[in-house]
Amino acid sequence: MRQSTERSSPALWRQVLLAFLLSLFRGALPNQIRYSIPEELAQNSVVGNLAKDLGLSVQDLPARKLRVSAEKEYFTVNPKSGDLLVSNRIDREQICGKKPLCILDFDTVAENPLNIFHVAVIVQDINDNTPLFKQNKIELKIVESTKPGKTFPLDPALDSDVGPNSLQRYHLNDNEHFDLTEKQTADGRKYPELVLKHSLDREEQNIHQLVLTAVDGGDPPQSGTAQIQIQVTDANDNPPVFIQDIYKVSLQEGVPRGFSVLQVTATDQDEGVNAEVTYSFHNVDELVEQFFNLDKITGEITTKDDFDFEIANSYTFSVEAKDPGDLAAHCSIQVEIVDENDCAPEVIITSVFTPLPEDSPPGTVIALIKTRDRDSGENGEVYCQILGKADFMLKSYSKNYYKLVTDGPLDREEIPEYNIIVLATDRGKPPLSSRTNITLHIADVNDNAPVFQQPFYLVHIAENNPPGASIAQVSASDPDLGPNGRVSYSIVASDLEPRALASYVSVSAQSGVVVAQRAFDHEQLRAFELTLQARDQGSPALSANVSLRVLVGDRNDNAPRVLYPALGPDGSALFDTVPRAAQPGYLVTKVVAVDADSGHNAWLSYHVLQASEPGLFSLGLRTGEVRTARALGDRDAARQRLLVAVRDGGQPPLSATATLLLVFADSLQEVLPDVSDRPEPSDPQAELQFYLVVALALISVLFLLAVILAVALRLRRSSSPAVWSCFRQDLSSKSGPGVLPSYSEGTLPYSYNLCVASQSAKTEFNFLTVTPEVTPSQDLLCEDASWEPNTNHEGAGVPFASDVILKVSFNLLDLFSLWVSVFVNKPLNWGLSLNFIFCLVD
């Protein structure tokens, strides 16, 4: 025998899936008692001690009347010991079919007081079913011209077990021409496929006998076999071809028998008899043949029986089209059953407590009601209501259970007996309903406690709220009159610190309005819970509590904070190196930022605000990753600067910026000299002191020079007529024009000539332009008639030397102001600057 496939991981995966579903099941039903038993247990076998697991003593069992409440009772409770016993045969395959997890879910009821306990019994599969083929002998016809590699699907074996005990693998006996592979249908069922390994020769051997074996995964494993007889036929050129590989159709649950589902069509390009195509079901189970009929000639599929969505909601099967030469094609049919509201809800009265004392408080249980609807979805959702005016109400208790409770004071003298009509209606279209009557007798007394309108309050408030704002209002009613009906509210418990509670919230004793005493901060306090009490003024006072949970919503009040790149110790941005040969997409660095807000307010996006070389780098919108968009060009600078903005998703958005300094270098040694050449920041105070010392020395020298010039002019005037003379570099007294050297090589943007008029003994500075091209070919001549000396002196006599010194000193001070402003790189004193400009105009 040859094993086509080893026993692989599917069985292990099913076990893992079962364990996972069990964990989900336990998490979903935290208050449920759970047992696990194998199927086919003998009658009266003990499942577990239910009374002990429920915390009930054996002595209390007769009074509590512990019993099982279920439609079909597979279990019963021993009234003496409290053991849960098996009462009927439990066949897992009959109850749950192919479901991986089989659970019998039922309720147990205990009275005095009334309690309902949910019990779940997990039925484990045992290997009690053998894989069986639908046919013990499979006959195939294969054309001798069929090429190797052609596959022939075979009918699968059926195994009702699940998990490891289900069908696991197929075997084919050793032979020369055929091999076996396994495939899976859309619903997960395995089926074998026969694979032609070598070409067939009808003249050499026209019949091949094979043995197909199906093995399950039980311990010990069970197996079933089928004989395969293959007849080699003459060649037929073209196989049939379906128009579609997969047909999908939806059917209403209530379609009549004989309803046409669809018609499959296959064509054959051959002619004559070889083009005649017949249709048949292929690779289907008995359930498909029970509900569907296939016309072998036309390919029309019709319904054969009534569908029930509650039993099966979909069917998947294959149809085979075959020509006379036994060439075949296959297509898949997927039929989905749409549920109809064809089942009316059922109302089951589990317990009725009568007579009821008159002083029973609101919420006293009168009866326990269970509803059931076999439909699914909205058609199976049932809600109950009480018809007519009554002093009772229905409360959803658990799953499909309702509690019929009192909703107000009862007065036996006024109404000694109630006839309550409970109506159960589903949500189908059109809805179906059913009703039941409950008769209740009232015993004499009277008592009522306040009742809150809601069992739980949930309040949403945005942070930064104004202090004193109302955040919620709770309300409770008391049907009593006078002081017994007046309700006051208070806070009796909280998850906040007791000392801090009063600074956060308060409640109005009369209206039940809850007021915020301060502005809340979502980043510091996201939620807190209060327990409010409603208390009447009766004696003794009655009260009721309710939970109020306050959720503080977030607002966009925090800007993003950049974690990387960080600033250096001196406050400057650090640099990152990029290889010169970096290709497009190279990850250079990443901007990392956080936002203290939450939700969309903390959803950060990254944007480039400024770049030294646009298009050289790209920035990830959500990741903040900086990558090269292209390779470094010859004209691109080695040092690049990126200004990145980080914005959050709030409205309006807040942002922060980060500066990235990127240096293209192949090693760190290339970067260090460039970084070390940066001039250290100088101390502006020290520079200012230096310039002040230099300026003071310069002023002193110029002052002495002005005094000497004034004395020399005084002496010259006394020995020669008043004429204008110009001082050259050698201080020549020639009548020709004289010009001092041009001081244009310094930092001042001006050059000047110094001219002296002997009559007025006045020293003047004539500033010229700095551009050599526009410099005149000769300096201004002192003898030029167009240059008239200023003779507007108040005294008729000769000016004193102090006037000359004052004028020269003042103009030199203006010049010094300009120097200081240029050297120190400070703004000019506007008063001195304007005075200096006026001197130029003069």
C-alpha positions in Angstrom: 0.0 0.0 0.0 1.2 3.5 -0.7 0.5 6.4 1.6 -0.2 9.5 -0.6 -0.1 12.0 2.2 1.2 11.8 5.8 -0.9 12.5 8.7 -0.2 16.2 8.9 -1.0 19.2 10.9 -4.8 19.6 10.3 -5.6 17.3 13.3 -3.2 19.3 15.5 -4.7 22.5 14.2 -8.2 21.3 15.1 -7.1 20.5 18.6 -5.6 24.0 18.9 -8.8 25.5 17.5 -10.8 23.5 20.0 -8.7 24.8 22.9 -9.0 28.3 21.6 -12.8 28.1 21.3 -13.0 26.7 24.8 -11.0 29.6 26.2 -13.3 32.0 24.4 -16.3 30.1 25.8 -15.0 30.4 29.3 -14.4 34.1 28.9 -17.8 34.8 27.5 -19.7 33.0 30.3 -17.9 33.8 33.5 -20.8 32.7 35.8 -21.5 29.4 34.0 -20.9 25.9 35.5 -19.0 23.8 32.9 -18.5 20.1 32.6 -16.8 18.0 30.0 -17.9 14.4 29.2 -17.4 11.9 26.3 -20.3 11.0 24.2 -22.3 7.8 24.6 -22.1 7.7 28.4 -24.4 5.1 30.0 -27.7 6.3 31.5 -27.4 7.6 35.1 -23.7 8.2 34.7 -22.5 11.0 37.0 -21.4 14.2 35.3 -20.5 16.1 38.4 -21.9 17.2 41.8 -23.9 20.2 40.7 -25.1 21.1 44.2 -21.5 21.3 45.5 -20.4 23.4 42.5 -23.2 25.8 43.0 -22.4 26.2 46.7 -25.6 24.5 47.9 -25.7 22.2 50.8 -27.3 18.7 50.5 -29.6 19.5 53.5 -31.2 22.4 51.6 -31.8 20.5 48.3 -35.4 19.4 49.2 -36.4 23.0 50.0 -34.5 24.6 47.1 -36.1 22.1 44.5 -33.0 22.1 42.3 -34.0 20.9 38.8 -33.0 21.1 35.2 -34.9 23.4 32.9 -34.5 22.4 29.2 -36.6 21.5 26.2 -34.9 18.1 25.7 -33.5 16.9 28.9 -30.3 14.9 28.5 -29.6 15.4 32.2 -31.3 15.2 35.5 -30.5 16.2 39.1 -30.4 13.6 41.9 -32.6 15.3 44.5 -30.8 13.5 47.4 -27.1 13.9 46.5 -27.2 16.9 44.0 -25.4 14.9 41.3 -25.9 15.8 37.7 -26.8 12.5 35.9 -27.1 11.5 32.3 -30.8 10.7 31.6 -30.8 10.0 27.8 -28.4 8.8 25.1 -25.9 11.5 24.1 -24.8 11.0 20.5 -22.5 13.9 19.6 -22.9 13.4 15.8 -26.6 13.5 16.1 -26.7 16.6 18.4 -24.0 18.8 16.9 -23.1 17.2 13.5 -19.8 18.5 12.2 -19.4 21.4 14.7 -15.9 21.4 16.1 -17.2 22.4 19.6 -20.3 20.6 20.8 -22.0 22.2 23.9 -25.2 21.3 25.6 -26.3 24.5 27.2 -29.2 24.4 29.7 -30.4 26.1 32.9 -31.0 24.8 36.4 -33.6 26.5 38.7 -33.5 26.7 42.5 -36.3 28.1 44.5 -36.6 29.8 47.9 -35.0 32.2 46.9 -35.3 32.0 43.1 -32.0 31.5 41.3 -31.1 30.5 37.8 -27.8 28.8 37.1 -26.4 28.4 33.6 -24.7 25.0 33.0 -22.7 24.0 29.9 -21.7 20.4 29.2 -19.0 20.0 26.5 -19.5 16.7 24.7 -16.2 15.2 23.6 -16.0 13.1 20.5 -15.0 9.5 20.6 -13.9 7.4 17.6 -17.1 5.5 17.2 -17.6 6.0 13.5 -15.6 4.3 10.7 -14.9 6.1 7.4 -17.2 4.8 4.8 -17.4 5.3 1.0 -20.8 5.8 -0.6 -19.9 3.1 -3.1 -17.8 0.0 -2.4 -16.8 -0.1 -6.1 -15.9 2.9 -8.2 -15.9 2.6 -12.0 -14.0 5.0 -14.1 -13.4 5.2 -17.9 -10.3 6.9 -19.0 -9.3 7.6 -22.6 -6.0 6.0 -23.5 -4.8 9.3 -25.0 -5.1 11.1 -21.7 -1.8 12.8 -20.9 0.0 12.1 -17.6 -0.8 14.6 -14.9 -4.6 14.5 -15.5 -6.6 14.3 -12.3 -9.9 12.5 -11.6 -11.8 13.5 -8.5 -13.2 10.6 -6.5 -16.2 10.5 -4.1 -14.9 11.1 -0.5 -15.4 8.8 2.4 -17.8 10.0 5.1 -16.8 10.0 8.8 -19.3 11.5 11.3 -16.5 12.0 13.9 -14.8 15.4 14.3 -11.3 16.6 15.2 -8.6 14.0 15.4 -11.1 11.2 15.1 -12.4 12.4 11.7 -11.1 11.4 8.3 -7.4 12.3 8.0 -5.8 10.7 5.0 -6.3 8.4 1.9 -4.1 5.5 0.7 -3.8 3.9 -2.7 -2.3 0.5 -3.4 1.0 0.4 -5.3 0.6 0.5 -9.1 2.5 1.7 -12.1 0.1 4.2 -13.7 -1.8 6.1 -10.9 -1.0 8.1 -7.8 -3.3 9.8 -5.3 -3.6 13.4 -4.0 -5.9 15.1 -1.5 -8.0 18.2 -2.1 -10.4 20.2 0.1 -13.8 21.7 -0.8 -14.8 25.2 0.1 -16.4 23.9 3.4 -13.2 22.1 4.4 -14.1 18.5 3.5 -11.3 16.3 2.1 -11.7 14.3 -1.1 -9.2 12.2 -3.1 -8.1 12.8 -6.6 -6.6 10.1 -8.8 -3.6 11.3 -10.8 -2.4 9.6 -14.0 1.4 9.1 -13.7 2.1 7.3 -17.0 0.3 7.0 -20.3 -2.2 4.2 -20.7 -2.3 1.7 -23.6 -5.7 0.0 -24.1 -4.2 -2.7 -26.2 -1.7 -3.5 -23.5 -4.1 -3.4 -20.5 -7.7 -2.2 -20.7 -8.7 -2.8 -17.1 -6.9 -1.5 -14.0 -7.9 -2.5 -10.5 -7.0 -0.3 -7.5 -7.8 -0.2 -3.8 -8.6 3.2 -2.1 -8.3 3.3 1.7 -9.6 6.1 4.0 -8.1 6.3 7.5 -9.2 8.4 10.4 -7.1 9.8 13.2 -8.5 7.8 16.2 -6.5 5.7 18.5 -6.6 3.0 17.3 -7.4 4.3 13.8 -10.3 3.0 11.8 -10.4 2.7 8.0 -12.7 1.9 5.1 -11.9 0.8 1.6 -13.4 1.0 -1.9 -12.4 -0.8 -5.1 -11.6 1.3 -8.1 -12.0 -0.3 -11.6 -10.6 1.8 -14.4 -11.5 0.9 -18.0 -9.3 2.3 -20.7 -11.3 3.6 -23.7 -10.4 4.9 -27.2 -9.5 8.6 -27.6 -12.0 11.4 -27.5 -10.5 14.8 -28.5 -12.4 17.4 -26.6 -13.8 17.3 -23.0 -16.9 19.2 -22.0 -16.3 22.7 -20.7 -18.7 24.5 -18.2 -19.6 28.1 -18.8 -18.7 28.8 -15.2 -16.5 27.1 -12.7 -18.5 28.2 -9.7 -22.2 28.9 -9.5 -23.6 30.8 -6.6 -27.3 31.2 -5.8 -29.4 32.2 -2.8 -32.7 30.5 -2.0 -35.5 31.5 0.4 -36.1 29.0 3.1 -39.7 28.5 2.1 -39.4 27.8 -1.6 -41.7 24.9 -2.7 -40.6 21.5 -3.9 -39.6 21.4 -7.5 -38.5 25.0 -7.5 -35.8 25.6 -10.2 -32.6 26.6 -8.5 -30.4 27.1 -11.6 -29.3 25.4 -14.8 -25.7 24.5 -15.4 -24.4 24.3 -19.0 -21.4 22.6 -20.5 -20.4 22.5 -24.1 -18.3 20.0 -26.1 -16.5 21.0 -29.3 -16.7 17.4 -30.6 -19.4 16.4 -33.1 -22.1 13.8 -33.2 -22.3 11.4 -30.3 -19.1 12.7 -28.7 -20.7 16.1 -28.2 -23.6 14.8 -26.1 -23.2 15.8 -22.5 -24.8 14.3 -19.5 -24.9 15.8 -16.0 -24.6 14.2 -12.6 -23.8 15.0 -9.1 -20.2 14.5 -8.1 -18.5 14.3 -4.8 -21.7 14.9 -2.8 -23.1 13.5 0.4 -26.5 12.2 1.1 -27.8 15.5 2.4 -27.4 17.1 -1.1 -29.2 14.3 -2.8 -32.0 14.6 -0.3 -32.7 18.3 -1.1 -31.7 18.7 -4.8 -32.5 17.0 -8.0 -30.4 17.2 -11.2 -31.7 16.7 -14.7 -29.1 14.6 -16.5 -29.9 16.0 -19.9 -30.6 19.7 -19.4 -28.5 20.3 -16.3 -31.3 22.0 -14.4 -31.2 21.7 -10.7 -34.5 21.7 -8.8 -35.5 21.4 -5.1 -36.4 18.0 -3.9 -37.5 18.7 -0.3 -38.3 21.6 2.0 -35.4 23.6 3.4 -35.0 24.5 7.0 -32.5 27.3 7.7 -32.3 26.2 11.3 -30.9 22.8 10.2 -28.6 23.9 7.4 -28.0 27.4 6.0 -25.8 26.5 3.0 -25.0 23.6 0.6 -21.9 23.2 -1.5 -21.6 20.4 -4.1 -20.1 19.5 -7.5 -21.7 18.7 -10.8 -20.0 16.6 -13.4 -20.5 17.0 -17.2 -19.4 13.9 -19.2 -19.5 13.0 -22.8 -19.8 9.5 -24.3 -16.0 9.2 -24.4 -16.0 9.6 -20.6 -14.2 13.0 -20.8 -15.6 15.0 -17.9 -15.6 18.5 -16.5 -16.6 19.7 -13.1 -18.1 22.8 -11.6 -19.0 23.9 -8.0 -22.5 24.9 -6.9 -22.8 27.0 -3.8 -26.4 27.4 -2.5 -27.1 29.8 0.4 -30.4 29.4 2.2 -32.0 32.8 3.3 -33.8 32.5 6.6 -37.6 33.3 6.7 -39.6 34.2 9.7 -41.5 30.9 9.8 -41.3 30.1 13.5 -43.3 31.9 16.1 -41.7 32.7 19.4 -42.6 30.4 22.4 -43.3 31.6 25.9 -42.5 29.2 28.8 -43.5 30.1 32.3 -40.8 28.5 34.6 -42.0 29.6 38.0 -44.9 31.7 39.5 -44.8 33.1 43.0 -48.3 33.6 44.3 -49.7 35.0 46.6 -47.6 38.1 46.7 -47.4 40.3 49.8 -48.7 43.8 49.4 -45.6 45.4 50.9 -43.3 43.8 48.3 -40.9 46.4 47.1 -40.7 47.4 43.4 -38.7 44.8 41.6 -40.1 41.8 43.4 -40.1 38.7 41.2 -43.5 37.4 40.4 -42.7 34.9 37.6 -39.7 33.7 35.6 -40.4 33.6 31.8 -38.3 32.0 29.1 -38.7 32.7 25.4 -37.5 30.7 22.4 -37.5 31.2 18.6 -36.0 28.7 16.2 -35.3 31.4 13.6 -32.0 33.2 13.3 -30.9 36.8 13.1 -33.6 39.4 13.5 -36.2 36.7 12.9 -35.0 34.9 16.1 -34.8 38.1 18.3 -37.6 38.1 20.7 -38.8 40.9 23.0 -41.6 40.7 25.5 -44.2 43.1 26.8 -47.1 43.2 29.1 -50.5 43.9 27.4 -52.8 46.4 29.1 -52.3 48.6 32.1 -50.6 46.7 34.9 -48.4 47.4 38.0 -45.7 45.1 36.7 -42.8 45.2 34.3 -40.5 42.8 32.5 -36.8 42.9 33.0 -34.3 41.0 30.8 -32.6 38.6 33.2 -30.2 36.4 31.3 -30.1 35.3 27.6 -33.7 34.4 26.8 -35.1 34.8 30.4 -37.3 37.6 31.6 -38.3 38.4 35.1 -41.8 39.6 35.8 -41.5 42.1 38.7 -43.6 44.6 40.5 -43.3 48.1 39.2 -45.2 50.0 41.9 -47.2 49.7 45.1 -49.8 47.0 45.4 -53.1 47.4 47.2 -54.9 44.2 48.0 -58.1 46.1 49.0 -58.3 47.8 45.6 -57.1 44.9 43.4 -57.0 41.5 45.0 -56.1 39.6 41.9 -54.2 40.4 38.6 -54.6 38.7 35.2 -51.3 39.5 33.4 -50.9 38.9 29.7 -47.4 38.6 28.4 -46.9 39.0 24.6 -43.7 37.8 23.0 -42.9 39.1 19.5 -40.0 38.5 17.2 -38.4 41.2 14.9 -39.1 39.4 11.6 -41.0 40.9 8.7 -43.8 40.3 9.2 -43.4 39.7 12.9 -44.8 36.7 14.6 -46.0 36.6 18.2 -47.5 34.5 21.0 -49.0 35.2 24.4 -49.6 33.7 27.8 -51.7 34.5 30.9 -50.4 34.7 34.4 -52.8 34.9 37.4 -51.4 36.6 40.5 -53.1 36.8 43.9 -52.1 39.7 46.3 -51.5 39.4 50.1 -52.1 42.4 52.3 -49.3 45.1 53.3 -47.5 48.0 51.7 -43.9 49.2 51.2 -42.0 50.9 48.4 -38.4 52.1 47.9 -37.0 54.6 45.4 -36.1 53.2 41.9 -33.6 54.8 39.5 -34.7 55.3 35.9 -31.5 53.7 34.7 -29.4 50.8 36.1 -26.2 52.6 35.2 -25.3 56.1 34.0 -22.5 56.9 31.6 -21.5 60.5 31.0 -19.0 61.9 28.4 -17.5 65.4 29.1 -14.7 67.1 27.2 -11.7 68.2 29.2 -11.1 71.9 30.0 -14.7 72.3 31.0 -15.7 75.4 32.9 -16.0 74.8 36.7 -19.6 74.7 37.8 -20.9 73.0 34.6 -23.6 70.4 34.9 -22.3 67.0 33.7 -25.2 64.7 34.4 -28.6 64.3 36.1 -29.8 61.2 37.9 -33.4 60.6 38.7 -35.2 58.1 41.0 -38.9 57.7 41.6 -40.8 56.6 44.7 -44.5 55.8 44.4 -45.0 56.6 48.0 -46.7 59.8 49.1 -45.5 62.7 51.4 -42.1 62.3 53.0 -41.9 58.7 52.0 -41.9 59.8 48.3 -39.5 62.6 48.6 -36.1 61.6 47.3 -32.7 63.2 48.1 -29.4 62.4 46.3 -25.9 62.1 47.6 -22.6 60.6 46.7 -21.8 57.6 48.9 -18.7 56.2 47.2 -16.2 57.0 44.5 -12.9 55.7 43.1 -11.4 59.1 43.7 -9.5 60.0 46.9 -12.1 61.0 49.6 -10.3 64.2 50.3 -10.2 65.1 46.6 -13.8 64.1 45.8 -15.4 67.4 46.9 -13.0 69.3 44.7 -14.0 67.3 41.6 -17.8 66.9 41.7 -20.9 67.5 43.8 -24.6 66.5 43.5 -27.7 68.6 44.1 -29.7 66.9 46.9 -33.0 68.0 45.4 -32.6 67.8 41.6 -29.9 65.0 41.3 -27.8 67.3 39.0 -24.1 66.4 39.2 -21.9 69.5 38.9 -18.2 69.6 38.1 -16.3 71.7 40.6 -13.1 72.1 38.6 -11.8 71.8 35.0 -10.9 68.2 34.1 -7.6 67.3 32.4 -7.8 64.2 30.2 -4.1 63.6 30.5 -4.3 63.4 34.3 -7.8 61.9 34.8 -9.5 60.0 32.0 -12.4 58.4 33.9 -13.8 58.1 37.4 -16.9 56.4 38.9 -19.4 57.6 41.5 -21.9 55.7 43.5 -25.0 57.9 43.9 -27.7 57.2 46.5 -31.4 58.1 46.3 -33.0 58.1 49.8 -36.5 58.8 50.8 -37.7 60.7 53.9 -39.6 57.8 55.4 -39.0 56.1 58.8 -37.2 53.9 58.4 -35.7 55.5 55.3 -35.3 53.4 52.2 -32.6 54.0 49.6 -31.2 52.8 46.3 -27.8 53.2 44.7 -26.6 53.6 41.1 -23.2 53.9 39.4 -22.3 57.0 37.5 -19.2 56.7 35.3 -17.7 59.9 33.9 -15.5 59.7 30.9 -13.2 62.7 30.3 -12.8 63.3 26.6 -9.6 64.5 25.0 -9.1 67.9 23.3 -6.1 69.0 21.3 -4.4 71.0 24.0 -0.9 69.5 23.7 1.5 70.2 20.9 3.8 67.4 19.6 7.2 67.1 21.3 10.2 66.2 19.2 12.3 63.5 20.8 14.8 63.2 18.0 16.8 65.0 16.6 17.8 66.4 20.0 19.7 69.7 20.4 23.3 69.7 21.4 24.6 71.0 24.8 25.0 74.5 23.3 21.5 74.5 21.9 22.6 73.9 18.3 21.2 71.1 16.1 23.3 67.9 15.8 24.2 66.6 12.4 23.7 63.2 10.7 26.1 61.8 8.0 24.9 60.4 4.7 27.2 58.3 2.5 28.0 60.1 -0.8 27.0 57.0 -2.7 23.6 56.7 -1.0 21.0 55.4 -3.5 17.4 56.7 -3.7 15.4 55.3 -0.8 18.4 55.2 1.6 17.2 55.7 5.2 19.1 58.7 6.5 17.4 59.3 9.8 14.1 59.4 11.5 12.2 62.2 13.2 10.7 60.9 16.4 7.9 62.8 18.2 5.2 62.2 20.8 2.0 63.8 21.7 0.5 63.7 25.2 -3.1 63.7 23.7 -4.9 60.6 22.5 -6.8 59.4 19.5 -6.7 61.6 16.4 -5.3 64.4 18.5 -2.1 62.3 18.9 -2.0 61.1 15.3 1.2 62.8 14.0 2.1 63.7 10.5 5.5 64.9 9.3 6.0 67.7 6.7 9.0 69.4 5.2 8.8 73.2 5.7 12.2 74.2 4.2 15.0 72.3 2.5 18.4 73.5 1.3 17.9 71.3 -1.8 14.3 70.5 -2.6 13.8 67.1 -4.1 17.0 65.6 -2.6 15.2 64.0 0.4 11.8 62.6 1.0 9.9 62.5 4.4 7.5 59.7 5.4 4.1 61.3 6.2 3.3 59.0 9.1 6.7 57.4 9.9 8.9 60.5 10.0 11.6 58.6 8.1 14.0 60.8 6.0 15.2 59.0 2.9 17.1 60.1 -0.1 14.8 60.8 -3.1 17.7 60.7 -5.6 21.4 60.3 -5.7 23.8 63.1 -4.7 24.7 65.3 -7.7 27.9 67.1 -8.5 26.3 70.5 -8.0 24.6 69.5 -4.7 26.1 70.9 -1.5 27.7 68.5 0.9 25.8 70.0 3.8 22.0 70.1 3.7 19.5 71.5 6.1 15.9 70.3 6.5 13.2 72.1 8.6 10.6 69.5 9.5 7.1 70.3 11.0 5.3 67.7 13.1 1.5 68.2 13.2 -1.1 66.3 15.1 -4.6 65.4 13.9 -6.5 67.7 16.2 -8.8 70.5 15.1 -7.2 73.0 15.0 -3.9 71.1 14.6 -0.8 71.9 16.8 2.7 71.5 15.5 6.4 71.5 16.4 9.5 71.9 14.3 12.8 70.2 14.1 16.0 71.1 12.2 18.0 68.3 10.6 21.6 69.0 9.6 22.7 66.4 7.1 26.4 66.0 5.8 27.3 63.9 2.9 30.5 62.1 3.8 31.9 58.6 3.6 33.5 58.7 7.0 33.3 60.6 10.3 36.9 61.9 9.8 35.7 63.9 6.8 33.1 65.6 8.9 35.2 66.4 12.0 37.5 69.0 10.4 34.6 70.8 8.9 32.8 70.9 12.2 36.0 72.0 14.1 36.6 74.9 11.7 33.4 76.6 12.8 34.3 79.8 14.7 33.5 79.7 18.3 30.8 82.2 19.3 32.5 85.4 20.5 31.5 87.3 23.5 29.8 90.5 22.3 30.6 92.3 25.6 34.3 91.7 25.2 34.2 92.8 21.5 32.4 96.0 22.5 35.0 96.8 25.2 37.8 96.3 22.6 36.2 98.6 20.1 35.6 101.3 22.7 39.3 101.3 23.7 40.4 101.5 20.0 37.9 104.3 19.4 39.0 106.3 22.4 42.6 106.0 21.3 41.7 107.1 17.7 39.7 110.1 19.0 42.7 111.2 21.1 45.0 111.0 18.1 42.6 112.8 15.8 42.1 115.5 18.4 45.8 116.2 18.7 46.0 116.2 14.8 43.2 118.8 14.7 44.9 121.0 17.2 48.2 120.9 15.2 46.3 121.7 12.0 44.5 124.6 13.6 47.8 126.1 14.9 49.4 125.7 11.5 46.5 127.4 9.7 46.7 130.2 12.2 50.3 130.8 11.5 49.8 130.5 7.7 47.0 133.0 7.7 49.1 135.6 9.4 51.8 135.4 6.7 49.8 134.9 3.5 46.5 136.0 1.9 43.3 134.1 2.3 43.2 131.5 -0.3 41.9 127.9 -0.4 44.6 125.3 -0.1 44.4 121.6 -0.2 46.6 119.4 1.8 48.4 116.6 0.0 50.0 113.7 1.6 53.2 115.7 2.0 51.2 118.8 3.3 52.5 120.8 0.3 51.4 124.5 0.1 51.3 124.5 -3.6 48.4 126.2 -5.3 47.6 123.1 -7.3 44.9 120.7 -6.2 45.8 118.4 -3.3 44.1 115.2 -2.2 44.7 112.9 0.7 44.9 109.2 -0.1 41.6 107.3 -0.5 40.9 105.1 2.5 38.8 102.6 0.7 40.6 99.4 1.7 39.0 99.3 5.2 35.5 98.2 6.3 34.0 101.7 5.6 32.1 102.0 2.3 33.4 105.5 1.8 36.6 107.3 0.6 37.3 110.9 1.5 39.5 113.9 0.8 40.5 116.4 3.4 40.5 120.1 2.4 41.3 123.1 4.5 40.3 126.8 3.9 42.9 129.1 5.3 40.5 132.0 5.7 38.0 130.2 7.8 40.4 127.8 9.4 37.6 125.2 8.9 38.4 121.5 8.5 35.9 119.8 6.1 35.5 116.1 5.1 34.4 115.6 1.5 33.1 111.9 1.1 33.3 110.4 -2.4 31.9 107.2 -3.8 33.6 103.8 -3.2 33.3 102.4 -6.8 36.6 103.0 -8.7 34.9 103.2 -12.0 32.9 106.3 -11.1 35.8 108.1 -9.3 36.5 111.4 -11.1 39.8 111.7 -13.0 41.0 114.5 -10.6 40.0 115.5 -7.2 38.0 118.5 -6.4 40.1 121.6 -6.9 40.3 124.0 -4.0 40.6 126.9 -6.4 37.4 125.9 -8.3 35.1 128.9 -8.3 32.1 126.6 -7.9 33.4 125.6 -4.5 32.6 128.7 -2.4 33.8 128.6 1.2 31.3 129.1 3.9 31.6 132.8 5.0 28.5 132.7 7.2 30.3 133.5 10.5 28.8 135.4 13.3 31.9 137.3 14.1 33.6 139.6 11.7 37.0 138.7 12.9 39.1 135.7 12.4 37.6 132.5 13.9 39.2 131.1 17.0 41.2 127.9 17.1 38.5 126.4 19.3 36.0 126.7 16.5 38.2 124.8 14.2 38.9 122.2 16.8 35.2 121.9 17.6 34.2 121.4 13.9 36.9 118.9 13.2 36.1 117.0 16.4 32.4 116.9 15.6 32.9 115.5 12.1 35.4 113.0 13.4 32.9 111.9 16.0 30.4 111.3 13.2 32.9 109.3 11.3 33.7 107.3 14.5 30.0 106.5 15.0 29.9 105.0 11.5 33.0 102.9 12.2 31.7 101.6 15.4 28.3 100.6 13.8 30.1 98.8 11.0 32.6 97.0 13.3 30.3 96.1 16.1 27.5 95.2 13.6 25.1 97.3 15.7 22.4 99.7 14.4 23.6 103.3 13.9 22.7 106.1 16.2 20.1 107.8 14.0 20.9 111.3 15.4 24.6 111.0 14.6 23.9 109.4 11.3 21.6 112.2 10.2 24.2 114.8 11.4 26.8 113.0 9.3 24.6 113.0 6.2 24.0 116.8 6.6 27.8 117.3 6.8 28.1 115.4 3.5 25.5 117.7 1.9 27.4 120.7 3.1 
